[in-house]
């Protein structure tokens, strides 16, 4: 069998055996949820409720004030305890609505539109995606209605559903493909109609044969393709995935739509299905809780706003001395300073690692081994970029393609000098954004 792949990349230990056989279970809903009004790329939402107000499950509590944003809904019925800045998983403080639950309260979902995409017009489905507050569920959190509204001059020919889940440890997407395959395919059809595409591909890595078999069986009578990709990190990065499946290269500074492609995560397809068919806004998601720092790895269907501590407790609590807490996977995830930060729309996993797993002594100067150059999936020279970052030569780093870095972390992973290459490139990109803002 031919497996689609790409040049570069790495093969970190998968560690998926910890949770891949654990069916998704509904997490217990805590008595209090902290719901940030910033859970997406774009403009933050404005609170539409006040302290002391009673809210229904699914009610809008954060209104979108711009096109590139997504509304926020109440994950539970209850009373608004307070609205105040709280610690956010992105390492900042963000305005949040704190809700005290009242058990099985009233719901305020959107009117169901049915399960036949052929009977629903494109405008209505696109509006529903926007109303439901759906964002990219793979971690990027880009508002889905924006991604599904490319400019008229950008003709989209192919829609790709990303089922690779190449990050070590994470198994949320895998369980969704096994347990909710029909809904994933229905959501895929809905998005395909919105985009008006000629071809739909679901890409899954070869280390998930059960998911491939299940999706192929379910898609047997539809036009959707299920293609198998080699198990390699970062196979699931959208630019890499497009290159592997279609041999199309997104231009420097460009987007997938520039080569006629839109890519979405399987979780996004599931959310679209539930929003259109059932009227359910995005108020919960599947989260993998795993790592050698938790007693029992598991996959939970958790309400947005649940604290990481609450889910870790439901996984049996921590084991040993916790050295690192990561939201997302160990390669591209974000280290957290507190277990009290909440689950947000982009939280695909919680990885808890014991102290000895990651500790090492400092880092050394670049030894010019070129391992990072060989591993880079977008053909940059990470070693040079890291040196330019240390010299704070931001403009030269831009000339070397710093903004094209997809921040996958392959360079840092393979570096024998233990240099924090990807972190240095992230700093470069941040500084370049600031310089451009000053120029404007």
N, C-alpha and C positions, 0 to 999 in steps of 0.2 A: 504494500500500500504506500502511495506517495504521501509524505507529510510536508505541508507547506512550511517554509521557514525563512530565515533572514541571516545576513552575515553579522557576526559579532554576537553579543549577548553572553550570558554566563549560566551556570547550572548550580545554583545554591541548593543545599539540602531542602527537599520539598516540605517535610514535616506535616504533610496533610493527613497522615494516618492518625493523628491525634483526634481529629474531629470529622473526617469525611464520612464515617459510618454512623454519625449521630443525626437522626432525623430532626428537623426543625421543631422545636417545642415553643409553645407560647410562654413568654416570660411573665412572671407575676408582675402586675402593675403596681408600682410603688404608690404610697399615699400622696407624695408630692413630686411633681415634675417641673424641671426648669427648662423652658423652651426659648432658646435664643431667637432673636428676630433677624439674625444674620446666619443663614445656613446655605448660602449659594454665592456664586460669583456674581457680582453686580451690586446695585444699590440696596442698602439695608431696608427692611420693612419698617413701617410706622405702626405702633401699637394702636389697635382699634378698640381696646377694652381698658377698663380702669380697675384699680385695686378695690376689692369687695364685690365686684360684679360676678354674677353666675354665668358660666359658659357651658355650651353643649359640646359633646364630642364631634369634631369635624368643623366647628365654627371657625371662621376667620378671626384670628387674633392679631395678625400682622399684615397690613395691607401693602400691596406693591405700588410704588409711586413712580415707576419707570418701566421701560420695556424690558431691559436686561435685569430682571429680578424675578422673584417667585414668592407668592403669598405664603404665610405660615398659618397653620390651623391648630386648634386645640386637640391634643392627643387623647384627652379624657374629658369627661364632664365633671364639673366641679366649680370651685370659687377661686377667683384670682386673688392670691394672697398678697402679692406685691409685684411691682414692675421696677426692676433695678439692674444695674450692670453686674454681671456675674462672670466667672472665669469661663473662657471659651476654649474648645479644643485647639484652635489655631494659635493659642498662646497669648491671647489678648483678653480684655474685658469687653463684653458686648451686652447691650440692653436685652433683657430677657423677661419673659412673662412666667411667673411662678404660680402654678396651679395646684390647689389642694383637691384631690379627687373625692367624689361622692358616690363611689361604687358604680353600679350599672345605671348611669344617668341617661339623659336624653341625647339623641344624635341629631346632627344637622348636616347630613350629607347632601351632595348634589343630585339632581334627578337622574336616574339611570337612563342611558341612551340605547341599551340593547347590545347584543353580542354579534351582530352582523355588520361588519364594516361597509359592505356594499349598500346598506340602507341608510347610512349616516353620511352626511355631506362633510367634505374636508374642513370647511370653516368651523363647523360645529365641533368636530373632534379636536381641532387645534385649540379652540377656545377652552375646551374641557381640560386639555393638558395644562394650559395656563392657569385656569381656575383651581385645579387640584394641587398646584404648587409643586409640580414634578420637576426634578433636576436630575443631572447625571448621577446615577447611583453607584458608579464605580469608584467614586471618590473625588472626581473633578467638580461636581455640583454645579455645572453650567446649566442655566434654565433651559429645560427641554423645548419649550415652545419657540425659543429663539433659534436653537439648533435646527428645529423642524421648519423654520421660515427663511430659507436661504434667499438671497437676492434673485430676481428673475433671470438675470444674466448668468447665474451659476446653475446650470442644468445638472440635476442629480440623477445619475443612472443606476447607482448601486447603493443599497442599504445593508450595512453589516451589523449583525448582533454579536457583541463581544462576549463569548463564554469561555475565554481562555483562563481567567483567574490564575495568572502566572505567579503572583506573589506567594512566597512560602507561607505556610500555616493556614491561610484563609480557605474556607470551604463553603461560604454562604452561597455563592453563585452555583456551585456544584449541586448543592442540595435543592436549590430552586429549580434547576434543570431536571432533576430527578423527580421532585415532588409536585412541581407546578408547571411541567412542560407544556401542557395544553394552553395554559394561560399565557405563558411566554410566547408561544406561537401566535395566539390570538392578538396579543399586544403588538407583535411584530407585523402582522397583517394590517393592523390599524395605522401604525407608523408608516408602513410602506405606502398605504393609500394617501396619507397626508403628503408624503414626499413625491408621490407620483412616479415611483421608480420602476425600472424594467426588471431588476434583478435583486433578490434578497439572499444573503448568505449568513448562516450562523457558523461562526468559527469557534471550535473547541479543541483544546490541547489533547494530545494522544494519551495522557495519563488519566483521562476521564472516560474510559470506554463505555461505561454504563450510561453516562449522560449522552454520548454520541448515539448509542443504540436507541435510547428512549426517544430522543428528538427525531432521529431518522424514521422511526416507526410512526410517530405522530405526524410527521411532515410528509408521509408517503403520498398522500393525495393532494398535496399543495405544491406550489411552484418554488417553495423555499428550498435552498440547498443547505446541507449540513456538511461542512468541510473540516477535516482533521489537520491540525497543525502540530509541528514538533514541539515537544516539551522543552522550552527554553525561556529564560527570562531576558528581556521584557516583551514576550510575544504579544501580550495584551495591550501594549501602548498603541494608541490608535494609528499613528503614522507608521509604526513598525508593522502592525496588522495589515494595513492597506498595502504596504510593499510586499508582504509575504503572500497575501491572497491574490492580489491583482497586478503586482509588479508596477504599480503607479507610485511615483515619488512626490510627496507633498513638497512644493517649493519652499525655499528658505523664507521664513516670515509668513508663510501661507497657512491655509487651513485645509482640512480634508475636502471641503466643498470646492476648492480650487481644482481638484482632480475628479470632480463629479461623485463624491462619496460622502455619506453620513454614517457615523459609527455610534452605536448606543450599547449600553450594558444590558445583560439579561434582566437585572433588577429593574431597570428603567422600563423595559418592555412589560414586565409584570405590573408595575405601577400604572402604566398607561391602560392596560387591560382593566384593572380594577376601577380606575377613574371613569373610563368610558362606559363599561358594562354595568358597574355597580354604583357609580357616583361617589366612590370613596376617595377622599383627598389623601395626600401622602402624610400619614400620621404614625406609621410604623414601618419597620424594615427588618430584614434578616441580618443578624450580627453573629459572627463567629467569635467565641471567647475561648482562647487557647494559649498554649505555651507551657513550658515546664514550671512556670510560676503559679499555675492554677491547679487545683486538685483534680477536676474533671472537665476536660474540654467539651464544648457543646456548641450547638447552633440555636440561637434564640430568635423568635419573632418579638422584637422589643419596641415599645412605644418611644417615639421621639421625646427627648427630655429625661429619659431614665439615666441615672448616674452610672458611670462605669463601675463604681463600687457595688451598686445593686446587682448588676449582671455578674460580676466576679463572685459575689456572695452566693448567687444562684448556681454558680458553677462549682460550689464547694469551698470557696475562699482561696486564699493564697497559700503557697507551699514554699518553705525556705525563706531566704532573704531576697526580697524583690529588688532586682538591679535596674530594670527598665520596664516602663509601661508605655505601650505604643498603641495609638489609634490608627488602624489600618495594618498593613503588613510591615515586616522588618526592613524591606528595601526602600519603599517610598512613603511609609507611614510617618506619623508625627509623634515624637516622644512627648509624654505628658508629665506634668509636674504634680498632678493630683488625681486621685481616684474620683473626685467629686465632680469633674467635668461631665457634661451630659452627652448622651448619644444624639447625633444630629443626622440629617438626611444622608450625608456622605460617609457615615461610620459603617464600614464593611466588616470591621473586625476589631477585637481588643486582644492584643498579644502581651502576655505578662511573662517576662524572662527573669530567671534567677540571676543573681549578681555575677557569678563566675562565667556565664555564657559570653558576655560581651566585653569584659574589662581587658584593656591592654595598655601598655606604656606608650604615651605620647606618639608623635609622628616625626619622621625625618625629612630632610630635603629630597626632592625628586632624584631618582637614580637613573633616569632615562631608559628604563627597561622596555617601554612601549606597550606593556600589558594593557593599560587603559585604552590605548589607541586601537588595539585589536578587539577589545571588548565593546567599544562604543557602537551602539546599533545605528546611530545617525552619522557616523563617520566624521566625528570631530577629533581634535587633538586635546583631550582633557588635561594632560600634563601641562601643556603650554598655557591653557586657560587658568589653571590653578596658580601657576607661577605669576602670571599677569595680575591675578586677583591679589596675591600677596604684595605685589608691587603697586597695587591700586591704579594700574594702568587700564582704566575702564574702557576707554575708546579703542585701544589696541585689542582688548579682549572682544569687543564687539566685532571688530574686523575678522577675528578668528571664529566667529559664529556662536558666541556665548548664548545669544537669544534662541538659537536652534536646539539647545540642550533640552532634552525631555525629562531631566532630573531623575533618571531611573536608578542611579546609584551603582551601575556596573563598574564604573571606574574606581570608586572607593572600595568596592568589594574585592577587586583583584590587586589593588596596590600593595606591593610588599613593604613599602615604606610607611604604610598605614596613614597616608595623607587623606584628609577630609576633602577630597577633590570636589564632590558634588556640592558640599556645603559652601565651598569657596566660589563655585560657579553660581550658586543661588544668590550669594552676596553680590556678585558682579551684576546679575540681572536686576536685582533690586536697586543697585546704585544707578544703573543705566536708566531705569524707569524714573528715578528721582531727577536725574540730569535732564531727561526729556521734558519732564514736568516744569522744571525751571526755565528751560528754553521757551516753552509755550507761554 
